[in-house]
Amino acid sequence: MTNTVGRPTPADPTPGAAPPDQTPSPVVRNLPPDLGPDAVGIFEGMSFLISNRVGDVPPGSIGGLVHHDTRLLNRWELTLDDAPLLVLAAGLVHDYSASFFLANAELPGLAANTVGVRRHRFIGEHVHERIVLQCFERKPVPVRLRLAVGTDFADLFEIKESVRDRSALITRDHAADGSGLTFRYTNGGFSVCAEVRVDTPATRVEGDDLVWDLELRPNETWRCNVTVPLELWPLDAAPVRRRFEEVFLGAPAGPEGQDHGIEVRRRIPRLRDGSELLRDVYDRSVSDLVAMRIYKDLRKEPEFRTKLLRIGRGDDPLLLCSAGLPWFLTIFGRDMLITAYQMIAFWQDLAYGVLVMLATHQATEWDDFRDAEPGKIMHEMRRGELTQLGLKPHSRYYGTADATQLWLILLSEYWRWTGDDQLVVALREHLDAALRWIDEYGDLDGDGYVEYATRSPQGLGNQCWRDSWNGVLFANGIVPYLPIATCELQGYSYDAKLRVAELADGPLADPALAQRLRTEAGALYERFNRDFWIDDRGGYYAVGLDGDKQRIDSLTSNLGHLLWSGIVPPDRARILAHQLLSDQLFSGWGVRTTASSDPAFNPIGYHMGTVWPHDNSIIVHGLARYGFREEANRIVMAMLEAAKHSNGRLPEAFSGYDRSLGRSPVQYPTACNPQAWASGAPLLFLRTVLGLDAVDGQVRLDPVVPAPLGRILLIGSNAFGKRWDIEAVGDQADIRLSGS
C-alpha cells in the first residue's frame, strides 16, 4: 500500500498509479466495440441500454441494460426462424428512445424482406419495447419469433474488465403461460431481480427464451409489448411515466407522464440569431444536459428536509446532472460542480441541487477505505453489488482533492447570481467544515498546500481532475512520488478562500472570518508563486510538487486553471497566455492536456495529450479574466468548429493531433458521449464571449464577440429571480428584462 508521505514502499512501485489490486481510474469509456461503431445507446436517469443496430445485445458483449450500476440484461436478441434480422434503418428518436426497422434474411421457403420487423424502445419508469411484425407475402407465412434473454447481474466495475460467473446463484421463475421471465440473484446483503413481461404471451418458454409460433396472414400486423421494470432506490424521485404514443407518435402526455425535461428546457435561455454553428452547438449542449438530469428526493432524509424547509425549498426534488454515458450515469462531485458552474450565468437550479446534495453527503469522519476525512466533499457514488458488499468504497467515495474547494467556489458563484442569503446561512456548518478540510486534512504534511495520497487499497492514485494512473507525470514520463500537490488545487484553494471571505462580509456577517481568509489567501499566493514557478521553456508553473517537494515539470493545460482561479500575477499571466496558445499546447482544435514538446506526450493518452472541452472552457474563462479576450476567442472558435464535426456535440475528449494533419479532429476512442462537463463547455464559452458576470447584485456585460458569430440574442437568461434578454454584437451589448 502507498505511503501517505514521501517515497513509496517496495510493494508499490508506481506511486502515482492505483495500487495493483484496485480498479484504476476509469479510462475505458467507450460504447461496446463488439457492438460496432454504430451501437445505439438510450439512457434516462441512472439507467442505460446499449445494443447493436439490430437492437440486439449479443451474449459476451459489454452492452446490455444497466440500472444503478448493475447489469440486469446481458442478452437481448430477436430472431425469425432462429436467423438474425437485417437492418434497414436504426437510430435514436430521443436520448431515451430508439427505433429499429428490420426485415427477415433469406430463409428456407421465405424470401428476404418478406416480413417487416419494427422495434421501438424507450426508458422511463420501465424499459419498454414494442415489437411489430408485418407480412408482405400474398399467402400466410408461418414464422417462429424468438426473444432470447439473459442476465449475468454484473457490477458496472466488472463489465469493462472481467465479469464473475454468478450463474449458479441466479434463480429463474419463468411464467408457464409465456407471459414473462423472472431472474433473481442474492449474495449476502445484495439482492436484485430482473423481470421481463409481455402482453402477448409466448407460445412457450425454452430455457430463457420467449418463443412465439406465428402464422402471419397477408398484410397482417402482429404486435407485442415488452416491459422490464426498474426498481427505485431510496432517494430516487418518481420517474417519468411515458406512453408509446407520446414517445413515437407525438401524442399529448397523460396525467402522470409529464416530462420534467420539457419544463427544464423552458427555463434555460434560448439562443437566437448568432451563427448557425453557435446555435447548433448551444442547442445540442442544452439538450444533452437536460437529458442527463437526475432527481433526488431529500424528503426521505428527515434531517436535511427540515433544513431545506427553513429556506423554503423542502418539498422540491433536487435537480442534478449525471456525469455521462455510458459508464458515469451517477453522482460525481467534481463533474457536477464544474457543470453547474458552466451553467450558472444562465440557470441556477442545477447549482442549487448540486450544492445541497453534496452537502448532505459531506464526510463527517475519517475513513481510510473511502479516502474520507471530515469536511471533504464526495467524489463518486455507486450502488452495485461490489459497493454494497463493501468490496468497493463507492457507496460514498471521497478520493478527490478538489471537489471541496469547487463546492465553496460554486456556493459563492450561486450567491453572486441569486443573492440567496438563506442558502449560504443554511449551509454555514458545511462551509466551515470544508474550510477546515482544506487547512487540516487536505494539507497532508503541513506545508500549506493541499495534497493527495490514497489510503484505500481500492482508491484512486491521482485525485485531481487528471485522475488516470498516469495523469500527472514528470516531463520525461517518470511517475511522481506521493503525496502530490497539483498546481490547480492550490489555485482552487486560493479562489475559494477569497470567495468565502466575500460571503463572510455579506450573508454570514463574520468580519473576523473574512479577514483571516484574505490573510491566508495572500500567504498562499506568495508561497505558490515562489515554489511552483519554473523559469525554463519561457516560464511556466509546474503541474505539481511530488512527495519530495520536487517540481513536476510537465507543461500542461493546468496553466489555464491557474488563470481561472486568479492566483497568477499579471506579469506572468501574459507568459501563460503565450504558452497556452503555443504550437506545443494548442492543437488548432483546442488546448492539449500536455505539451507536444514533452517526451511523455501522447495525442491519444487520456490526460497526456488529448483535448478536453471542459478543460478548455476553464482555460478560456481564465484567459478572459486577465484580459486576453482575443486569445480566448481563438480557442472558442476552434472548439465550436470541432463540434461541427460531431453533429454539434463536444465529446468528453478528442485526440491531440495537430489540426494541420486533417480536416476534422481525430476522435478519442473511449470518450463519454455525451458527457456533462463537455456539454456544459459551450455555455461557459458563450458566457466568456459575452463578458457576462454578476457583480454586487447586477448583471454585467463586456462582450468581445468574434465576427463569425455575428449578433447574439439570448432570450430568458436567469439572474436574481428574474429573466433577462441579452443582445450583443462585437463589443456592443444590451440587457433588458425579458418579455418571454
N, C-alpha and C positions, 0 to 999 in steps of 0.2 A: 504494500500500500504506500502511496506517495506521502512523503513528509509534508507538513504544512508550511515549513520554513526551510530555506536552504536547499542543499543538494538532495537528489533522490536517493532512496535506499537501493541496494543492488537488485531488489526484486522488481523495481520499476525503472527500466532502462530508458523510457521515453516520458519524462515528467510532464511535458506539455500535452501528452496524449491521455486518453482514458486508460485506466488500468486494464490489463489483459482480459479480465473476466466480465467486463461491463459492456453494455450496449453503447457504442461510441456515439458522438454527436451525429444525428441523423443526416446523412448525406445522400441516401438513396431516396429521392423524392419524385420518382417518375411514374407515369402511367405504365401498366404492366407491359414489358417488352414482348412477352409471348402472346399478347392480345393484338399486337400490331400497332403501327403508328397512328391509326385512326380509331383507337379504342374510344368508347363512348362512356363517359362518367357523369352521373347525375348525383346531386347532393342536396341535403336540407338539414339544417341544424348540425347534429353530430353524427349523421348517417350518410353513407355514400354507397353507390353501387356502380361498379366498373365492369363493362363487358366488351366483347368484340363487336364488330359492325353487324353481325347477325343478331346481336342481343344475347349471345350465349356467354356463359362463364365456363370454360372447359376445366376439368379437374387438373390439378397440378399447376395452374396459373396463379398469379398473385392478384387476380381480380376477385370479384365477389361482392357480397353485401356485408358491409361493416357498420355496426351500430355501437356507439360508446366503446370503441376500441376492441370489440370482439367480432370476429367474422361469423355471421350467422349462416351464410350460404357460400360454399366454395365451388359449387357446381350448379349450373342452371342452363340446361341445354334442351332445345326444342328440335325435334326431328320429325320428318314424314317418312314412314316406312323405313325407319332407322337410318335414313340418309340425311346429311346436313343440308340446310336450306341455302339458296342462292340469294345474294344481296342485290336488290335493285336500287335502294336508297336508304340511308340511315343517318341520324344525327339528332342533335338536341333541339327541343322545342323551347324549353326554358332551362335554367340551370338545374331544375328539379324534375325535368321530364324529357323523354326522348321517344322517337318513333322509328320503327324499322319496317321497311317494305320489302318483302321477301317472296320467293317462289320456289316451287319444288325443282330439284335437279332431275335429270333424265333417269327414269326408273323402269324396271321391267313392266311393261304394259301401260306405262304412263309417260307421255311426252313431257319434256321440260316445260315449265311455265304454264302448266295446266291448272294448278292450284295456286292462287294468290294467298299469301300469308302476311298478316299485319300484326305487329306487336306495338302496343302503346303503353308506356311505363312512366310512372311518376312516384315521387316520395312525398308523403305528408305525415299523417299520424300512423300510416302503414306504408308499405311498398305495394303499389297497385300495378298490375299488368293485365291488359286486355289482349287476348289472342283471338284473332278473327281469321277464319278460312273462307275462301270463296272459290267455287268451282266454275271453270270456264270451258268445261267439256260439254259435248252435246248429249252425253249419256251419263248415268250415275257412275260415280267413281268411288270405289272402296279405298280408304286410306287408314293408316294407323298413325295417330299422333301421339308422340311420347314427350313428356316433360321429365327429364332426368334431373333429380335433385340430390344434392349432397352437402354435408357440413363437416367442418373439422373444428369449429369453435376456437380457431386460432386467435391468440392475442396479437394485437397490432404489431407489437415489437417483434413477433416471430415471423410475420408474413413476409417481411423483407429479407429474412435470413434463413431460418430453418424452423419448420413447424413440427412441434412434438406430436406424436401419434396418440390421439385420445380415443381412438375408435372403440377400445374395449370398455370405455366408461360412458359411451354415448348410447342411450336407450331410445327405442323407437316405439311409438304408439300410433300407428297409422290407421285411419278410419277404414273399416271393412267395406263401407259403401262407396269408397272412392272420393269422399268429399274433402279429404285433406291428409296431410302428413305432419307428424309431430316428432321433434328430436329434443332430447334433454341431456344435459351434462352437468354433473356435480363433482366438485373437487374441494373437499373441506368446506370452507365457508363461502365458496364461489359456486353459484348455480345460474344456469342460463337455459333458455328454451327457444327453439325456432319452430314456428308453425307455418305451414303452407295451406291455405284454404281456397277451395274452388267452388264457384256457384253452379257449375255444370259438372256433376260427379263423373269421375273417370269410370270407364268400363271395368277396370281392375287396377290393382296396385301390384307392381312387380318390383320387389326389393324396395328401393327408394324412388321408384319411377311411377308417375301417374300416366296411364295409357288409356287412350280413347280409340275404340274401333268405330269408325265412322263410314257412312256411305253418303257422299255428297251428291245431291241431285244437281242438274244443270242450273247454273246461276244461283244456287243456294248459298246462303251465308250462314256460317256456324260461328258461335261466339262463346267464349268462356272468360270470366273474370277471376283473376288470381290475386290473393292478398297475403301479405306477410306482416303480421303485427309487429310494432316496435315499442318496446317497453319504456315507460317514462322513468327517469331517475329522480331522486328526492327533490332536487332544486329545479328540475325542468319545468318551464311554463308549458301550458297546454299547447300542442302543435296545431297548425292549420289543418282543418278538415276539408280537403278538396274533393271534388267530384270529377269524374271523367269528362263530363260535358263542359265544365268550366275550363279544364286544362287544355283540352284539344279542340273544342268547338266554340269557345268564347262565350258560353252561357253565363248569366249572372251568378255570382256566388250565392250559396244557400245561407240560411241564418247562422250556421256555425262554421261557415267556410270563408269568412272574411280574411283575405290575405293581408297580414300586417305589413308585408313588404310594399304593398301599394301605398299605404299611409306613410311609411318611412320615406319612400321615394318622393312623395309630395312635399315632405318637409325639407328635403335637401334642395338647394337652389338649382335653378335651371340655367343652362348656359345658352345664350342666343348670340347670333352674329359671331364675330371672330372667324377664323379659318375653319374650313370643313375638317381639317386634320385635328385641330384642337377640340372641336365639338365631338368628333368621333371618339377620341381618347377619353375625354371627360365623361361622356355618357357611358362608355364601356366600363370605366372605372367605378362610377357610381352604381351601375347595375351589378357589378361583381361584389362591391361592398355590401349592397343590400342583400344579395344572395347569400353572403357568408354570415349574416346576422344570426345570433343565437339569443335566447332569452333565459334568464334565470329568475326564479321567483323567491325572493328573500322573505316573503311572508311565512315561509316554512322555517325560518331562522328567528325565533321569538326575540332574542336579544337585539338583533340588528333591525328587526321590524319596528321595535319601539324607538330606536334611534332614527329610523327613516321617517316615522310618523311625526317626530319632532320637527323635521324640516319639510313636512308636507308632501312627501313622496312615497309613503309607506305602502300604498296599495298598487303601485305600478311595478310589473316585472322589469327587471333590469335588461336593457339592451346592450349586448356585447357583440364582438366580432371574432369568429374563429380565425386561426392563422392561415389556413389554406388547404386546398385539395391536392392529393388525396389523404396524406398522412397526418394532417395537422388540423383536423376539424375539431378543435378543442380549445381550451383556455390556455393561452401563453401570455405571461406577464409582459415581457419586453415587446412582443409583436403588437399586442392590443394597445399598449401605452403609446407606441410610436404611431400606430394607425390613427388613434384618437387625436393625437397632436396634429397629424397631417390634415385632419378634417375640421379642426377646432374653429377655424376662421369662417366656416360656412355653416356648421351644425354642431351643437354641443351635447346633444343627448347621449351620443356614444361615450364621450369623455366622462359624463356623469356615471353611466353604468360601469365603466371600467374602473373608475376611482373607488366606487363603493364596493364592487365585487372584490377587488384586490385587497381593500382594507379589511373585509370580513375574513380573508384568508392570510392576513399578515402573520408571520411567525411570532409566537409568544414564548417559545422555549428553545433550548439548544437541542438539536437532533442530528447526530453525525450522519446517520443513514440518509437523511433527506437534505443534508447540507443546509440545515436551518439554524438561524440564530435569531434572538428576539429583535423584532422590528423589521426583519427582512421581508421584502415583497416576493411573492411566489413567482417561479419560472414557468411551471407546467403542471397540468392536472390530467390524470388519466383514470380510466375506470375498468381496464381489462383484468383478466384473471391474474396475471403476474403481479400486477399492482395490488389487487385486493388480497392476495395471499402473502403480501409483504416481500416478494422476491424482487420487485422493482420499487423504487422510492417515490413513484409518481402520483400517489394519492394526493400529495401536495409536495412537489419537488421544488427546492429553493436554490438550485445551482445556477444562479445568475448574480453577477456583481454590479449590475447597472439598473435593474428594474426598480430598486428602492429610490435611487436618485431620480429616475424618469417619472416615478409616481409623484414625487414632490414637484417636479417641473410641470407635469400635466395639471396638477391641482392648481398651481399658480396660473397657468395659461387659461384654465377653465374659469377661474375667478376673474381674470382680466377681461374675458369675453362675456361674462354673465353678471358680474357684480354680486354673485351668490354668496354673501357673507355667511349665511346659515350653514351651508355645507362645510365651509372652511372651519367654522367653530365646532360643528358636529364631529369633524374628523381630527380634532386637535390631538387627542391621545395617540392617534395613528401617525400624525405628523411628527410628534415628539419622539415616538419610538423609531421612526425612520431616521431622524437626525442622529439619535443615539447609535443606531446601527452603523451609520457612516463613520462616526468617530471611534466607536469602541470595537465593534465586531468586524466591520469591513476593513479596518486597518489591522492587519494580522500581526505586524511586527513593530507597531508604534512609531513608524517613520513619517506619519502624516499623509500617507497615500492609501487609497482603497486597493486592496489586492485580492486575489482569489487563489484557492488551492482546495481541491475537493477532499473531503474526509470520508466520502462514501465509496465503497467498493463498486457501486453502480453509478457513481457521479460523473459529471462532465469534467474533462480535463481543462478545457478552456471555458470560462464562464462570462465572457464578454460577447458582443454580437458576432464576432468571428469565432464561433463556437465549435468548429470542426477540430479534429485532433491536431491538425497542423495549421490551424487558422492564424496562429501567432508564431513566427519563426524569425531567427536572425536572417540577414540578407543572404548568407551563404547556405541557408537551409537547415541549420542546426536548431534543434528544439530547445527552448529556454528552460532553465530550472525554475521550479515553483518556489514560492508564490510569485505570481506575475501581476504587476500593476500596469495595466494598459493606459495609454495616454488619455483616451476619451473618457475613461472612468473618472479621471481627475477633473476633466472639463465639466462633466455632468455634475460632479460634487460641487464644484465652484459655482456653477449656474444655480443649482438647487439651493445653496445657502443664500445667495443674493435674492433669489425669488422668495424664499421663506421669510427673509428679513422684510421684504415688502409686505408680505401678509402679516407679519408681526406689527408693522407700523399701522396696518389697516384693521381688518376684522378681528385679529387676535388681540389687539391693544396691549402689546407686550414690548415696550421700547427697549427693555434690557436685552431681550432675546434678539431683537433687530441689531443692536449694537454688537453683541457677541458674534453673531453670524457674519456681519460685514468684516469684523476684525479677522475672523477665521478664514474667510474667503480671500482677504487681502494677503494673508500669510501664505495660503496655498498658491495663489497667483505668483508670488515671488519665488517660492520654493520650486514650483513646477517649471517655470521658465529658466531656472538655473540648472535643474537636474535632467530635463528631458531634451534640451536643445542640442543639436549636432551641427557643427559648422561645415562638415563635408558636403559634397554634392550640391553646393549652392545654399545649404542651410535648410534644415527641416527638424521636426520633432521625432524622436524615437517612438516606435509604436508601443513601447513599454519598457519597464525595468524588470529584470529577472530576479530570482531569489538571492543572487549575489550583488544586486543593485547595478548590474551592467546594463547599459543602454541596448535594447533590442533594436538593431539598426535598419530594419526593413523600411523602405519608403512606401507608405500606404495611403489609402484614401481616408484613413482616420484623421488626417490633417484637416479635412473639411468639418469633421465633428468638433474639432477644437475651435474653429471659427464660429460654428453654430453656438457653442457654449459661451463665447466671449472671453476666453482665458488667454487669448493671443494679443500681445502688444501690437499697436497699429503698424509699427515699422516692420515687424515680422509677418504681418498679415499679407503684405504685398508679395513677400517671398513665397508664402504658401499658395497664394493665388497663381503665381507663375508655375510652381511645382504641379499643382492640380491640373493645369491646362497644358502642361508639357507633353511631348510625344511619349514620354515614359509612362505617364499615368492616364492621359486622355486618349482613348482608342479611336475617337471620332464618333462613336456611338454613346459614350459616357466615360466616366472616370473608373478606371480599374481598381480593384481592391489592393493590388500590389503592382509596383512599377515593373515595367518590362525590362529595366536595366538590372534588376536583382537576379542573381543566379537562381533563386528559388521560384522565380516567376513561372507560372503555368497558366496559359489562357483558358484552360478548362479545369483548373484547380478551384475547388469550391470557394475558398477565400484567398487564393494565391494568384489571382489574375483575372477573374471574372468581373463582369459589370453588374452591379446590383442597383435597380431603380430606387429602392428606399434609401440606400446609402447616398445616391446622387441627389435625392431630394433634400437630404440634410446638408450636403455639401453646397448645393445651390442656395439654400437659405442662409448658410454661414457666409458665403461669399457676399451676398447682398447685405448682410448685417454690417460688413466692413466697407460697403460702397462699391464693390466690384460687380456692378449690375450687368455690364456687357459680357463679362466672363460667365456670370451665372446664366445669362440668356443663351450663350453658346451651348451650354450643357442642356438647358431646357429644350432647345430646338433639336439637338441630337437625340434626346430621349423620345421626343414626340415622333421624330422620323423613324426611330427604331420601332416604336409601337405600330406604325403604319404597316410594317411587315408581318405583324401578328394580329391582324384584324382589330387594331386599336387597343389591344391588351398588352400591358407590360408584364412579363413573367417574373418570377422570383429573381432570376438572374439570367444573363446570357454570356456567351463566351467573350473573352477579352481580345480576340483577334483584331488587328488594325482594320479600320474601315477601308483602307486602300486595297485590301485583299479581296473584297467582294462588294456586291451591291446591296446586301442585306446583312444584318447581324447574324452571326452563327449561333444557333440555339444551344443552350446548355442542356444536355440530355436528361438531367434529372431534376429540372426545376419544377417547383409547385406552380400550378397554373389552373385557376387563379390563386393568388396569394395576397393576403390582406395589405401588408405594408407596401407591396409593389403596386397594388391597385390604388392605395392612398397617395402614392408619389405624385401623380398628376395634379391632385388638389393642392399639394404644397408647392408644386411648380407654379400653379396659377396664382396662389396667394403671393408668391415671391415676385412674379411678373407685375402684379398689381400694386406691390408695396403695401399690402393690406395688413393692418395691425389694429389692436385695441389699446389705447393709452388713456389712462385716467377717465374711464367711462365713456370714451368717444371712439368712433371708428375713424381710422386714419387711412388715407390713400396716398401713395407716392409711386405712380406707375412708371415703368420703363418697358413698354410693350414692344416686342420685336416686330418689325414691319410685316413679316409674313403672317403674323397672327391677326393683323387688321384691327378692327374695332371690336372690343369685347363688351358684351352686355350680360351681366349676371343678375338674374331675377330671383328675389326671395331669399337672399342670404340672411342668416340669423345672427343677431347680436343683441344682448341686453333685453331679451324677451320680445324683440321687435323684428320685423322683416324689412330688408333693405334691397334696393336695386342699385347696382354698381355699374357704371359705364366708364370705359377707358379706351383711349387710343393714343399711341405714342407716350408722351409724358403728361397728357391731359386727362383729367378724371372728374367724375361727378358721382355723388352718392345721395340718395333720397329714400324716404320711406316708401316701401313697396305698396303698390295698389293691388297686388295679387293676393 
